[in-house]
Amino acid sequence: MALSTWLAFFAASWAISISPGAGAIAAMSAGLNHGFRRGYFTTFGLILGIWTQVIVVAVGLGALVAASGTAFLVVKWLGVAYLIWLGIAQWRAPPTPMVANADKGAVVTRRSMILRAWMINAVNPKGTVFLLAVVPQFINLSQPLLPQYLIITATLTFTDLVVMAGYTVLASRVLGALKSPAHIRAMNRTFGGLFVLAGSLLAMFKRAA
């Protein structure tokens, strides 16, 4: 990949990572509930989801999802259902003090945090279609494809590691203000509502004609 091409993709990667979405909501929710050090494990799951999306696009399954109405709808509604389920679970979560969660971390394991975040990014046809629209612009078909896809994956990984760290630490700094059950309940319902909103927006997402 030429340096000028990579620089253009590097700039696009920042825009992709910074743009608000289900991943950013998940990172902020984890930061609020578990603090930065523990909540940052959510980012690893989000990145695994990105890797899954890149692999899907690279092997051509993304084209199938984009071309097949049935495949697209199946993946789309799985993503919608999962985000709404996360929203309802967050809404109904007990108002447990956030600092206690950050210190003890006994409620949610790191593995479950990573798995949940992976599903948020992996079961997202919007991400697949987006990658199908963006990635080909930076791929040189006359050159070996594997190194180019590895460069693209590494670039997306780096930008997401940085951006999601920012979202997580920003949210975790609110921990000191969230001590009363009323504050914690309001936070749970806010992020629960945001997850449901993300699912609703995904439900309205349609492929380009």
SVG drawing of the C-alpha trace seen along z (x, -y; Angstrom):
<svg xmlns="http://www.w3.org/2000/svg" viewBox="-37 -14 42 30">
<polyline fill="none" stroke="black" stroke-width="0.4" points="0.0,0.0 1.4,-3.4 2.1,-5.8 -0.4,-8.4 -3.1,-5.8 -2.5,-4.7 -2.5,-8.3 -5.9,-8.8 -7.2,-5.6 -5.6,-6.6 -7.6,-9.9 -10.8,-8.0 -10.2,-5.6 -10.3,-8.4 -13.6,-9.6 -15.0,-6.0 -13.9,-5.5 -14.9,-8.9 -18.4,-8.8 -21.0,-8.0 -22.5,-4.6 -23.2,-1.4 -19.5,-0.9 -19.0,-4.3 -22.1,-3.8 -20.7,-0.4 -17.3,-1.9 -18.9,-4.8 -21.3,-2.4 -18.4,-0.1 -16.3,-3.1 -19.2,-4.3 -20.0,-0.9 -16.5,0.5 -14.0,-2.3 -11.3,-2.7 -9.0,0.2 -11.7,2.8 -14.1,1.1 -11.4,0.9 -11.7,4.6 -14.9,3.7 -12.6,2.1 -10.9,5.4 -14.3,7.0 -15.2,4.1 -11.9,4.6 -12.5,8.3 -15.8,7.3 -14.0,5.1 -11.6,7.9 -14.6,10.1 -16.2,7.5 -12.9,7.1 -12.6,10.9 -16.2,11.1 -15.6,8.4 -12.2,9.8 -13.5,13.4 -16.5,12.0 -19.3,12.8 -19.9,9.1 -20.8,8.9 -23.3,11.7 -24.9,9.8 -25.0,6.6 -26.4,8.4 -28.8,10.9 -31.9,9.3 -32.6,12.3 -29.0,12.5 -29.0,8.8 -32.3,8.8 -31.3,11.8 -28.1,10.2 -29.7,6.8 -32.5,8.0 -30.1,10.1 -28.2,6.9 -31.4,4.9 -32.6,7.5 -29.2,7.7 -28.9,4.0 -32.4,3.6 -31.9,6.6 -28.7,4.8 -30.8,1.6 -33.5,3.4 -30.9,5.2 -29.1,1.9 -32.4,0.1 -33.4,2.8 -29.9,3.1 -30.0,2.5 -28.5,-0.8 -25.3,0.8 -22.6,-1.8 -20.2,-2.3 -17.1,-2.6 -17.8,0.8 -18.1,2.3 -14.8,0.7 -13.0,2.0 -14.4,5.5 -15.5,6.3 -17.4,9.4 -20.6,8.8 -19.4,8.9 -16.4,10.9 -13.8,9.6 -14.6,12.4 -18.3,11.6 -17.5,7.9 -15.4,8.8 -18.0,11.2 -20.8,8.7 -18.7,6.0 -17.7,8.4 -21.3,9.1 -22.1,5.4 -19.6,4.8 -19.7,8.3 -23.5,8.5 -23.8,5.2 -24.6,5.3 -24.2,1.5 -20.6,2.0 -20.2,4.7 -21.8,2.5 -19.8,-0.5 -16.5,1.5 -17.6,2.7 -18.1,-0.9 -14.9,-2.3 -12.2,0.4 -12.2,1.1 -11.2,-2.5 -7.9,-1.8 -7.2,1.6 -4.8,2.1 -6.0,5.3 -2.7,5.5 -0.8,6.0 -1.1,8.9 -4.3,8.4 -3.4,10.0 -0.8,7.4 -3.2,4.6 -6.0,6.1 -3.5,6.5 -2.5,2.9 -6.2,1.8 -7.0,4.0 -4.0,2.7 -4.9,-0.9 -8.6,-0.4 -7.3,1.4 -5.0,-1.4 -7.5,-4.2 -10.2,-2.3 -7.8,-1.6 -7.2,-5.3 -10.7,-6.6 -12.4,-4.0 -9.9,-4.7 -11.0,-8.3 -14.6,-7.4 -14.0,-5.0 -11.8,-7.3 -14.2,-10.2 -17.1,-8.2 -15.1,-6.7 -14.3,-10.2 -18.0,-10.6 -17.8,-7.8 -17.3,-10.2 -20.6,-12.0 -22.6,-8.7 -22.9,-7.7 -26.6,-7.8 -29.0,-5.1 -31.0,-7.8 -27.9,-8.9 -27.0,-5.4 -30.5,-4.5 -30.6,-7.5 -27.3,-6.6 -28.5,-3.0 -31.7,-4.2 -29.8,-6.8 -27.4,-4.2 -30.3,-1.6 -32.2,-4.2 -29.1,-4.9 -28.7,-1.1 -32.4,-0.9 -32.0,-4.0 -29.0,-2.5 -31.0,0.6 -33.9,-1.5 -31.5,-3.4 -30.1,-0.1 -33.7,1.1 -34.2,-1.9 -30.9,-1.3 -31.3,-0.2 -28.9,0.8 -28.2,-1.7 -30.2,-0.9"/>
</svg>
